[in-house]
């Protein structure tokens, strides 16, 4: 029997929302094994004046627990 665990992370990037999600996944991959996928929960950004300063992507990562 398998158990799947989830964790939520928010990636940040000055390039794009997609890059912010990639940053979060890359960081999670440093310590988690068995990552099976993720879903994007929310995208947001901070602004500086009239321009986007930083993109944020909130993701939920799924990984299989090992015994």
C-alpha positions, 0 to 999 in steps of 0.5 A: 500500500502506498501513501502520498504526502503533499507539501505546499511551497511558494517559488519566487522569480524575477522572470516568470510564474513558470520559472517561480514554479520551477524554482520551488520544484528544484528546491524541493528536489534537493531533500525529497525523493519520489516526487510524482507531480505538483499542482499550481494553487495560485500565482501572484506578484509583487510590484514596484511602481507600475512594473512586476518586481517578482513573480510568486507561484504557490504549488502543492508537491506530491511525493510517495512516502518510503518505508 
